[in-house]
Amino acid sequence: MAMERTEIEQMLRAAFPDATVEVRDLAGDGDHYAATVVSEAFRGQTRVKQHKMVYDALQGRMGGELHALALQTSAPD
């Protein structure tokens, strides 16, 4: 079962309340998304750690309900 874009956004906003979050459905199939998350929580963290934080926020749905997520993460300028 695929995840809805709004559900992904809600989960990310809950985990990163200060964040700017944008989620796009890349293929129109509900399985392939791209997300941009800009949060102060990422400041000083490696890119790998930032992505792990996002995957943790998705509560184990990556690779199951959510097949593919292209990520761009950063701290605010």
C-alpha angles and dihedrals in degrees: 000000000000126000124240119240090237092054091053091049092049093050092049093047090049091053095041107030093174093050133115103224128190122175122185128189102228101192105021090242101103090240105080118058140163120211133191114197122181113185139154086229088075096058110121093006124120117247089251091054091047091053091046089053089054092047089050089052088056089061100227097313094119110106092017119052089003110053102181135009122178106204135205113180132174146146117256117272 
